Amino acid sequence: MRGAEAGAGLPPSPPLPGALQTGLLWRWPFSFLTALRQRYGPRFTIHALARPPLVFLSDLAEAKEVFAASPEVLRPGEGGATIMPIVGETSFMLADGETHWRGRAMLSPAFSQRAVQEHAVAVRELAEREVATWPRNVPFALHDRLRALTLRVILHTLFGDDVERVPELHGRLLSMLAMTAGVGLTLPASRSLPGGRASWRRFLADRAAVDAMLRRLVEARRERPRERSDVLATLVAARDADDRLLSPGYVRDSLMSLILAGHETTAAELCWAFQLLAHHPRVQDRLAAELAAGDRTYLRATVLEVLRHRPVFLFAIPRAVAAPIAIGGWTYEPPAQLLVCIYLLHHDPAVFPAPDEFRPERFLDQRPGASWLPWGGGRKRCPGRRLALLELEAVLATALRAVSVHPAAASLERPRWRSVIVTPHAGSRVVLRDRRIPSAPGRR
C-alpha cells in the first residue's frame, strides 16, 4: 500500500518542541522510549535537534525488513556519521554496500572464534591484574577502570606486543575518547561554545598524537613483517580492490574503528553487569557458587541477560532513507532515518515475559531468539561480538571469584549517553568486599 492507504508521511510524534524531545531522549531514554511505545505503538517519530526525523521501530518483522533492505535505499553509513571525527572518513563502519562488506570481510578472520580464543589467556591475565587493584570496602566508580582494561584488551588484539613500542598510546587514547562523554560529537554546534571549544581543541590535539603513534606502529610492522595473527598483520598484508596495499589513512581509520567499538561498548556493558549484580544478590550468589564449582553455564546465561536487560546500544545504526521504501504499512521517504529500537525489542513482554526483571534463568533452557539484538543486525552487526563475550565472561568470572559486589546507592543507576551508547550515569559505583571462599574438605 502507498499514500493515504499505507500511512503517508511519518508515524506519530509527541506534540513537543524538538528541543524538548531531544532533552527527554537525552535525560531519560528508557522511560521516554517506553512511554512513546505505550502511547503510539511499535513505531513513532522523534524530532531531535540537528537531526532528520528519526523513526523508531520496535516490531520484529519491520526490523527484519530494515536489516534486509538494500544499502542503496537504506544507508546505514549516513546514520553513523556522529562518530566520523573519531573513526575517520574512510572507516568501513561508515561505508555502505560493497565498500563496507569488503572492509568487514577483510577483518573478520581476526575476530573468528579461533582467533578470539587465542587471546583468552591474555584477557584473563589482564582481568586478574586489574581486579587486584580495585579498592575494597569503599564506594568507587568502575567505569574508568573498566575502560582502561578493555582498551588494553583491544590494543593487544590489534597489535600484539608491538603496542609496547608506544606505551603512551593507551593514555592518549583514553584522553581522546573522553570526548564521547559530552555533546561535542552528537551536537557539532556545541563546539563553538566557550566550554565546547576547549574540549574540541583537546580532542584534536589528542587525535593528532594518536594518529602519529598509529602511523609509527604501521610503518614499523611494514618494515619488519612477522608471522602474526593480530589485526595489524591482516591490515598491512591486505590489498584493495585494485590489488594495491591499503593506504595509511584507510589502515588508520580501520584501527580507530575497532579501538572505539572494541572498548567503549564492552566497558559500558561491564558497568551495567556490575550494577545489576550488585542490586540482585540472589543472582550474584548463584553465579559465584557455580563458578566456584567450575560450572560456567549460569555465567553465560547472566551475560546474555545483561545484554538483553541493559543493551548499550538502544537502537541499531540509523538507516538513512535514500529512496521511498514501504515497511510495515508505511512508506518512508528522504530525509527520514529508520532506527530499529533494540531496547524496546528487548523489553517486549510478548517476547520476554516480565522484561523489567533481571532473570538469567530465562536463558538457561533456550537460546536468545531473533528479538535479542545487542549487536545490531544485518551487515552492520558488530564484528567483535565474540571478543566482547569473552571479555564479559572473563572479567565477571575473575571478579566474582575474588570479591562480592554491593550497591553504593539504593537503586540502579540511570542511563547516561556517551556518544551513541548508554552507560550508568555515576560510572557504576559499587562497594567490593573480599569474598571468603570455604576451604575444601581436609584443608585448613
Stockholm file with secondary structure:
# STOCKHOLM 1.0

chainA/1-444         MRGAEAGAGLPPSPPLPGALQTGLLWRWPFSFLTALRQRYGPRFTIHALARPPLVFLSDLAEAKEVFAASPEVLRPGEGGATIMPIVGETSFMLADGETHWRGRAMLSPAFSQRAVQEHAVAVRELAEREVATWPRNVPFALHDRLRALTLRVILHTLFGDDVERVPELHGRLLSMLAMTAGVGLTLPASRSLPGGRASWRRFLADRAAVDAMLRRLVEARRERPRERSDVLATLVAARDADDRLLSPGYVRDSLMSLILAGHETTAAELCWAFQLLAHHPRVQDRLAAELAAGDRTYLRATVLEVLRHRPVFLFAIPRAVAAPIAIGGWTYEPPAQLLVCIYLLHHDPAVFPAPDEFRPERFLDQRPGASWLPWGGGRKRCPGRRLALLELEAVLATALRAVSVHPAAASLERPRWRSVIVTPHAGSRVVLRDRRIPSAPGRR
#=GR chainA/1-444 SS CCHHHHCCSCCCCCSSCHHHHHHHHHHCHHHHHHHHHHHHCSEEEECCTTSCCEEEECCHHHHHHHHHSCTTTEEHHHHTGGGHHHHCTTCTTTCCHHHHHHHHHHHGGGGSHHHHHTTHHHHHHHHHHHHHHSCSSSCEECHHHHHHHHHHHHHHHHHGGGGGGCTTHHHHHHHHHGGGGSSTTTCGGGGGSHHHHHHHHHHHHHHHHHHHHHHHHHHHHHHSCCCCCSHHHHHHHCBCTTSCBCCHHHHHHHHHHHHHHHHHHHHHHHHHHHHHHHTCHHHHHHHHHHHHTTCCHHHHHHHHHHHHHSCSCSSCCCEEECSCEEETTEEECTTCEEEECHHHHHTCTTTSSSTTSCCGGGGTSSCCCTTCCTTCCGGGSCTTHHHHHHHHHHHHHHHHHHEEEEESSSSCCCEEEETTEEEETTSCEEEEEECCCCCCTTCC
#=GC SS_cons         CCHHHHCCSCCCCCSSCHHHHHHHHHHCHHHHHHHHHHHHCSEEEECCTTSCCEEEECCHHHHHHHHHSCTTTEEHHHHTGGGHHHHCTTCTTTCCHHHHHHHHHHHGGGGSHHHHHTTHHHHHHHHHHHHHHSCSSSCEECHHHHHHHHHHHHHHHHHGGGGGGCTTHHHHHHHHHGGGGSSTTTCGGGGGSHHHHHHHHHHHHHHHHHHHHHHHHHHHHHHSCCCCCSHHHHHHHCBCTTSCBCCHHHHHHHHHHHHHHHHHHHHHHHHHHHHHHHTCHHHHHHHHHHHHTTCCHHHHHHHHHHHHHSCSCSSCCCEEECSCEEETTEEECTTCEEEECHHHHHTCTTTSSSTTSCCGGGGTSSCCCTTCCTTCCGGGSCTTHHHHHHHHHHHHHHHHHHEEEEESSSSCCCEEEETTEEEETTSCEEEEEECCCCCCTTCC
//
